[in-house]
């Protein structure tokens, strides 16, 4: 996956789309104040300049899906594993809640179920959940899965049609909502959109010096510092 920071305005639509797609619980204000967030993707905000009129910079941070994932090495029960497609998957039935993976993650994108946030008994709540995504219980870790249910759905549909998944056909919930990320599964195709993005000089890895080899990369934001353009906008 490649994220173009030039397109991100910090609207948080990707967070809402991810929450709706993956049955992420709403923990409430009090749990949030304790740092017990449950969102699988966050949008970091950075500001530059005077306090009265600062410049805002935004960076969505999902799971980086690292090739050398630090979280996989410390799990005592193998609940976080590397799939054959290179995804960093969670096996919820194995997780015993040690939170070692969260402590070892340099991006801090893992979330822990401190309480039973999901109501499994009310029939109305069952109707609003995505049946393709597991409902997590208390005491397990959660994280971004690159919408693995969408990956499998696209693969099954392509197999039924006796074809291949086309470039741009597969989209995660966050990218499909705000159109800031291209298709990510066709990385091996040299002419795919995501490959073209990753080949640009603006492409970089978050905390790449740690050698985690993240599969999620960013296109650096570029702004026009032309003083004449700034003067024209001020006059207009």
N, C-alpha and C positions, 0 to 999 in steps of 0.2 A: 504494500500500500504506500502511496505517496500523497502527501497532503500539501496543497498549495496555500501557503500562508498569505499570499496576496488576496485570496478570495475570502478568507475568514474575517468576519466582522464581530465575532463574539456574541452571536445571537442565541447560542445554546440550543438551537434546534436539534443538533446532533445528539445532545444528551436526552432530550425528550423522545426522539425516535428510537434510541437505543433502549431506553427504559420501557417503552411500549412493546418493542419487538421481543425483548429477552426476559419479560416477566420480572423486572427488577422492582423490589419492594420500596414503598415510600416509608421512610423511617421516622419522619417528623422532625420538628424543630429541636426538641431537647436532645435527641440522639445525634443530630447534626452538630450541635454545639459541643458535644463530647468528642467530635472527630470520627463518628461512626457513619461515615458516608457509605452509600451503596451504589452510586453511579459507576458504571464501567468505563466511562470516558469523562474527562474533565476538560475545562477550557481555562488555561492559565492566562492571566492578564498582567501585562507589564506596561509601565507608564514612564514617559520621558519628558523632561521639560518642566516648566513652572507649574506649581500646584493649581494656579488659576485656570490654565489652559494647557494641560499636558497632552502628549501624543500617546495614543493607546495602541498596544500590540497584543495580539491574541494568538494562542497556540493550543490547539486541541491535543490532548494526550490520552490515547487509548493504550491498551497493552501493546508493547513493541514487538511481540512475537519473536523474541530473540533466538538466534541460532545457538549461541552459547548462553543459554538462559541460566542465570544464577539461582533462580527459584527451584529449578529441577534438582539441583545437587543436594539440597538440604532437606528435602521432604523425606521423612523416615519411612513412609508407607507408599511412596511412589504415586501420590495422588495427582501430581502435576507431571505430565509426560510429554514427550515430543512425538507427534504423529508422523506418518510416512510422507505427508505433504508439507512438513515443516512447521505445522502449527503447534503452539504451546497449549495443550488441552488440560482440562480439569476433570478428574474422575471423582465425582462428588461422593460416591458410596465408599471410597477409600479414605477420604479426608477425615482426620480426627481432630482438626482445629489447633494444631501446634503453633500456627502462624509463623513458622520459620521462613516460609516462602515470602511472606510480606516483609519480614525484616531484611531479607536478602535482596529484595527487588530495588534497584537504584531509582526506578521511575515512580515507585509508590502508587501503583495502579491496581493493586489487589484489595479486595474488600472482604470483610469477615462478618458473618451473621452472628452478632452478639445475642440477639433475641429471636424469637419466632415471629418474624415480621409478617409472614404470609398467613392469611386466614384460609384454611383448607375446607372449612365446613359450610360456609355461606354459599348457596347455589349461584347467586348472582355474580359473585366474584369469579367463580369457575368459568363463566361464560366470557369474561373479558380477557382471559389469559390466552397466550399463544400456545396451542396444543403441541407444537413442534419443539418447545423448549422446556427443559426440566424445571420443576419447581423446587427451589433449594430450601433446606430446613436450617434449623439453628445449629451452629457449631461448625460450619463449613466455609471454606474460602470461595470467593467468586472473582471473575475477571472477564475481560473482553475475550470473545471466542472468534472474532472475525465473522460473526454470524454463521457458524458452521452449519446450521440448519439450512441456510440459503445456499451454501456451497453444495450440500448433498442434494437439495432439491434440483438445482441446476444440472448436476451430474446425472441424476435419474431421468430428468426430462430429455437431456441430450442423448442418453442411452436408448430411451424409448423411440426417439426420432431418428436413431442411427446416424447421429451427427456429433459434433464437438461443441463445447461451450464457446460461444463467439466472444470476441473482445468487446468489453463494455456491457455484455449481457448480465453478468453477475455483479451485483452491487451489495455492499453491506447496508444495514439500516441507516447508519449515520451518513454515508456517502450518497445514498439514494434520496435522502431527505433534503440535503443542502447542496448537493452537486459540487463538493469541493474535493472529492477523491475519485480517481478513475477506477476501473476494474483492476483487481489485484491478483487474480488467479493466473492470468496469462503472462506471468513475469518471464517465462522461458522463451516466449515468442519475441524475436528481435524487433518486430514492427508494432508491437502492442503499445498502447498509450502509456501504460505504467512504466514500460521499459524506456520509452522516450523521455518521460519525466525524470526517471532515475539517472539518465545519461546527461542531464543538463548540469551546467556548472553551479547552479543554485542549489542543487540537491545536497543534503547533509543529513547525518544521523545524530539524534539526540544522545548526548553523552557517549559518542562513538569512541572516545579514548579509553573507555572501559573494556573494549573488545567483547561486548555482548552480541555484536553483529545483529542489530535490530532489523527486522523485515519492514518495519514502518519507518519511512524517512520523510523528510520535509523539503519543500522548495522555499528557500529563504525569501522573505518579503523584500521587495524593492520599491522605494519611494523616490519621486522626482525631487531632487533638492534644488532645482533651478530657481534662483532668486527672482527672476522676472515673472515666472509663473506664479509665485507666491504674491508678488505685488499686484498682478492682475486680479487674482482672487480677492485680495483685500479691497481693491478699488471697486470690484463688482458687488 
